[in-house]
Amino acid sequence: MSWIPFKIGQPKKQIVPKTVERDFEREYGKLQQLEEQTRRLQKDMKKSTDADLAMSKSAMKISLDLLSNPLCEQDQDLLNMVTALDTAMKRLDAFNQEKVNQIQKTVIEPLKNRDRILPSWPGWSWSANLVILPLRPPRVLGLWGEPPCPALLLSCCQGHVEGAGALGQEFGSVFPSLNMAVKRREQALQDYRRLQAKVEKYEEKEKTGPVLAKLHQAREELRPVREDFEAKNRQLLEEMPRFYGSRLDYFQPSFESLIRAQVVYYSEMHKIFGDLTQQLDQPGHSDEQRERENEAKLSELRALSIVADD
């Protein structure tokens, strides 16, 4: 990443060991890959929740269309069945909306990239040069507490979101700060190389009074620049592996919340459809009987002249 095509004004001395540069590029490359994966994951989760909402709304529209069918006005039994279906679809839509809201708070929001630098957490140090901030993972307390109340979807999670989702410390927000820190490190390296080349130029000249004075001045200019680069480089090499290693601690509570939300939602769905089945079932009718009755009705329809095969 620090390859330079023209060597004019570059020092002859290797100021950054190749092993250090390789370590830096490896760690930064891992974080660049993590940034892209986080962005894709956030987008995929958003598509998933949008699809859930669209499916729920489509199911409600089907039940409303059936209710408006003239047949429901003519057949009370059919009206009762469609009304029960419509009630079930509305209940499912409400539970689905709560599930999506919870996923939004505990999974999607913590992954977002706000393209801004956030202040550090209380108790953590702040550096003007490096703004990679230790993260608090979004911890949903109910995940390790009592099981949720069946009557309230995600009651174990509501109001108990800590960390990124609640406090605005999104995981993706760290990457712009990281990239800025890397750019500052690269700029410091270029300044270091330029001044090192200047020092080497005077060291190669004849040691006259003016040359020695310029050499002394160049060394004085080089020292704070070198120290600045070494501090930036050392801090990045320490912080990048730590941040990369913390990714599981950050993501795991979000994924546990996602699983819990799905489990509770589908448990409620099973209960709702179980109740609906009991309302629609005709006493004393087995599945085989219903199948024979449906087949008989279909046979009658097929026998009509308007549906006869050509």
matplotlib code that plots the C-alpha trace (Angstrom):
import matplotlib.pyplot as plt

x = [0.0, 3.0, 4.6, 6.0, 6.7, 9.2, 12.2, 13.0, 13.3, 13.1, 15.7, 18.2, 17.8, 14.9, 13.1, 10.2, 11.2, 9.6, 8.2, 6.5, 5.0, 3.8, 2.2, 0.5, -0.9, -2.1, -4.0, -5.5, -6.5, -8.4, -10.3, -11.1, -12.6, -14.5, -15.9, -17.2, -18.7, -20.4, -21.8, -23.2, -24.6, -26.5, -27.9, -29.0, -30.7, -32.5, -33.7, -34.8, -36.9, -38.4, -39.4, -41.0, -43.1, -44.1, -45.2, -47.2, -49.0, -49.7, -51.3, -53.5, -54.5, -55.6, -57.9, -59.4, -60.0, -61.8, -63.9, -65.0, -66.0, -69.8, -69.8, -69.2, -72.5, -74.3, -72.8, -72.5, -70.2, -67.8, -68.0, -67.1, -64.2, -62.8, -63.3, -61.3, -58.6, -58.5, -58.2, -55.3, -53.5, -53.8, -52.4, -49.5, -48.8, -48.7, -46.2, -44.2, -43.9, -42.6, -40.1, -38.8, -38.6, -36.5, -34.2, -33.8, -32.7, -30.5, -29.0, -29.4, -28.8, -25.6, -24.2, -24.8, -22.0, -22.8, -19.7, -18.8, -16.4, -18.0, -16.7, -15.1, -17.0, -16.6, -13.6, -11.8, -8.8, -9.2, -6.4, -6.5, -4.3, -6.1, -9.8, -10.4, -12.7, -13.3, -16.8, -19.5, -21.4, -25.2, -26.2, -29.8, -30.2, -33.2, -31.1, -29.6, -32.6, -36.0, -37.8, -40.1, -43.8, -45.7, -48.3, -45.8, -43.5, -39.9, -40.8, -37.5, -35.8, -38.0, -36.4, -33.2, -31.0, -27.6, -24.5, -24.5, -28.1, -29.3, -26.4, -25.6, -22.2, -22.7, -20.1, -19.8, -19.1, -15.7, -14.4, -14.3, -12.3, -10.0, -9.5, -8.8, -6.2, -4.5, -4.4, -2.8, -0.2, 0.5, 0.9, 3.3, 5.3, 5.7, 6.8, 9.3, 10.7, 11.0, 13.0, 15.1, 16.1, 17.0, 19.2, 20.9, 21.6, 23.4, 25.3, 26.8, 28.0, 31.4, 31.3, 31.6, 30.2, 27.0, 26.4, 26.8, 24.4, 21.8, 22.4, 21.7, 18.6, 17.3, 17.9, 15.9, 13.1, 13.2, 13.1, 9.4, 8.2, 9.8, 8.4, 5.0, 5.0, 6.3, 3.6, 0.9, 2.3, 2.7, -0.8, -2.4, -0.5, -1.7, -5.3, -6.2, -5.7, -7.6, -10.5, -10.6, -10.5, -13.5, -15.8, -17.3, -18.0, -19.8, -21.8, -22.7, -25.4, -27.0, -27.2, -28.6, -31.2, -32.0, -32.5, -34.6, -36.8, -37.3, -38.1, -40.7, -42.3, -42.6, -43.9, -46.6, -47.3, -47.8, -50.2, -52.2, -52.6, -53.4, -56.2, -57.4, -57.4, -59.6, -62.1, -62.2, -62.3, -65.6, -66.2, -66.0, -64.3, -61.0, -58.5, -59.5, -63.1, -62.3, -60.2, -63.0, -65.5, -63.1, -62.5, -66.3, -66.9, -64.1, -65.5, -68.9, -67.1, -65.2, -68.5, -69.8, -69.9, -68.0, -64.9, -65.1, -62.0, -61.9]
y = [0.0, 2.3, 1.4, 4.4, 4.3, 7.2, 7.1, 10.9, 12.3, 8.9, 7.8, 5.1, 3.7, 1.3, 3.3, 0.8, -2.9, -5.0, -7.4, -4.5, -3.3, -6.8, -7.1, -3.7, -4.6, -8.0, -6.6, -3.7, -6.1, -8.2, -5.1, -4.0, -7.5, -7.3, -3.9, -5.2, -8.3, -6.1, -3.9, -6.9, -8.5, -5.3, -5.0, -8.7, -8.3, -5.3, -7.2, -10.1, -7.9, -6.0, -9.4, -10.5, -7.3, -7.7, -11.3, -10.3, -7.5, -9.8, -12.4, -9.6, -8.4, -12.0, -12.2, -8.8, -9.7, -12.8, -10.8, -8.5, -11.5, -11.6, -15.3, -14.3, -12.4, -15.5, -18.1, -17.5, -20.5, -19.2, -15.7, -17.1, -19.0, -16.0, -13.8, -16.2, -16.2, -12.4, -12.2, -14.7, -12.7, -9.5, -11.2, -12.5, -9.1, -7.6, -10.2, -9.9, -6.2, -6.6, -9.1, -6.9, -3.9, -6.0, -7.2, -3.6, -2.5, -5.4, -6.5, -4.0, -0.8, -2.0, -3.0, 0.4, 2.6, 6.2, 7.6, 9.6, 9.6, 9.0, 10.0, 7.4, 5.6, 7.0, 5.5, 4.8, 6.9, 9.3, 9.9, 12.7, 10.6, 7.3, 7.0, 3.2, 2.9, -0.1, -1.3, -2.4, -5.2, -4.9, -7.0, -8.1, -8.9, -11.3, -13.7, -14.9, -14.4, -16.0, -17.3, -14.8, -14.6, -16.2, -13.5, -10.7, -11.1, -10.6, -9.3, -10.7, -8.1, -5.0, -2.1, -4.0, -3.3, -2.1, -1.1, -0.2, -0.5, 1.7, 4.1, 4.8, 3.0, 1.1, -1.4, 0.0, 3.5, 2.4, 1.8, 5.5, 6.3, 3.4, 4.5, 8.0, 6.8, 4.8, 7.8, 9.8, 7.1, 7.1, 10.9, 10.7, 8.0, 10.2, 13.1, 10.8, 9.6, 13.1, 14.4, 11.2, 11.7, 15.3, 14.2, 11.6, 14.2, 16.5, 13.5, 12.7, 16.2, 17.6, 18.5, 22.3, 24.7, 25.5, 21.9, 20.8, 23.5, 22.4, 18.7, 19.6, 21.5, 18.6, 16.1, 18.4, 18.5, 14.7, 13.7, 14.8, 13.5, 10.1, 9.9, 10.9, 8.1, 5.5, 6.3, 6.1, 2.9, 1.3, 2.2, 0.9, -2.4, -2.8, -1.7, -3.3, -7.0, -6.1, -4.7, -7.6, -10.0, -8.3, -8.9, -12.1, -10.5, -7.8, -9.9, -12.8, -11.1, -9.6, -13.1, -14.6, -11.8, -12.6, -16.3, -15.6, -13.2, -15.9, -18.6, -16.5, -15.4, -18.9, -20.2, -17.6, -18.5, -22.1, -21.2, -18.9, -21.4, -24.1, -21.9, -21.2, -24.9, -25.7, -23.0, -24.2, -28.0, -29.8, -32.2, -35.9, -35.2, -36.9, -35.7, -38.5, -37.5, -33.9, -35.0, -37.1, -34.2, -31.8, -34.3, -34.8, -31.0, -30.7, -33.5, -31.6, -28.5, -30.4, -31.8, -28.3, -27.5, -24.2, -26.0, -29.0, -29.8, -28.8]
z = [0.0, 0.4, -3.0, -4.8, -8.5, -8.5, -6.2, -6.5, -3.0, -1.4, 1.2, 0.5, 4.0, 4.7, 7.4, 7.8, 8.0, 5.4, 8.0, 9.8, 6.5, 5.7, 9.1, 8.7, 5.3, 6.5, 9.5, 7.5, 4.7, 7.2, 8.4, 4.9, 4.2, 7.5, 6.5, 3.2, 4.8, 7.5, 4.8, 2.8, 6.0, 6.9, 3.4, 3.4, 6.7, 5.5, 2.4, 4.7, 6.9, 3.9, 2.5, 5.8, 5.9, 2.2, 2.8, 5.8, 4.0, 1.0, 3.3, 4.9, 1.4, 0.4, 3.5, 2.8, -0.9, 0.3, 2.7, -0.1, -2.3, -2.9, -2.0, 1.6, 1.6, 0.4, 2.6, 6.4, 7.0, 4.4, 5.9, 9.3, 7.9, 6.0, 9.1, 11.2, 8.6, 8.4, 12.2, 12.2, 9.4, 11.4, 14.5, 12.5, 10.9, 14.4, 15.7, 12.5, 12.8, 16.4, 15.2, 12.4, 14.9, 17.2, 14.5, 13.3, 16.8, 17.7, 14.4, 11.5, 13.4, 15.1, 11.7, 10.0, 8.7, 9.6, 7.8, 10.8, 13.7, 17.1, 20.5, 22.6, 25.4, 28.9, 30.5, 27.2, 26.0, 23.2, 20.6, 18.1, 15.7, 16.1, 16.5, 16.6, 19.5, 21.7, 21.2, 23.6, 22.0, 21.7, 24.6, 24.9, 28.6, 28.1, 26.1, 29.3, 31.5, 31.9, 28.8, 27.1, 28.0, 25.2, 25.2, 24.4, 21.4, 22.4, 25.9, 26.9, 24.7, 24.7, 26.5, 27.4, 24.4, 25.4, 23.4, 19.8, 19.0, 21.9, 22.3, 18.6, 18.5, 15.2, 14.3, 10.8, 12.1, 13.2, 9.7, 8.5, 11.6, 10.9, 7.3, 8.4, 10.9, 8.1, 5.8, 8.6, 9.2, 5.4, 5.3, 8.3, 6.5, 3.4, 5.6, 7.3, 4.0, 2.6, 5.6, 5.9, 2.2, 3.0, 5.9, 3.7, 1.1, 3.5, 5.0, 1.6, 1.0, 2.1, 5.7, 5.5, 8.0, 6.1, 5.2, 8.9, 10.0, 7.4, 8.4, 12.0, 11.1, 8.9, 11.8, 14.1, 11.7, 11.2, 14.9, 15.7, 12.3, 12.9, 16.4, 15.1, 12.5, 14.9, 17.4, 14.7, 13.3, 16.7, 17.8, 14.6, 14.8, 18.4, 17.8, 14.5, 15.7, 18.9, 17.0, 14.6, 17.5, 19.1, 16.2, 17.6, 21.0, 19.1, 16.6, 18.8, 21.0, 17.8, 16.2, 19.4, 19.5, 15.8, 16.6, 19.7, 17.6, 15.0, 17.6, 19.4, 16.1, 14.7, 18.0, 17.9, 14.3, 15.2, 18.0, 15.8, 13.0, 15.5, 16.8, 13.3, 12.4, 15.4, 14.3, 10.7, 11.4, 11.0, 13.9, 12.9, 9.5, 8.8, 6.3, 4.0, 4.2, 3.4, 0.5, -1.0, -0.5, -2.3, -5.1, -5.6, -5.8, -8.3, -10.4, -10.5, -11.7, -14.3, -15.6, -16.4, -20.1, -19.6, -18.3, -20.6, -22.6, -26.3]

ax = plt.figure().add_subplot(projection="3d")
ax.plot(x, y, z, "-o")
ax.set_aspect("equal")
plt.show()
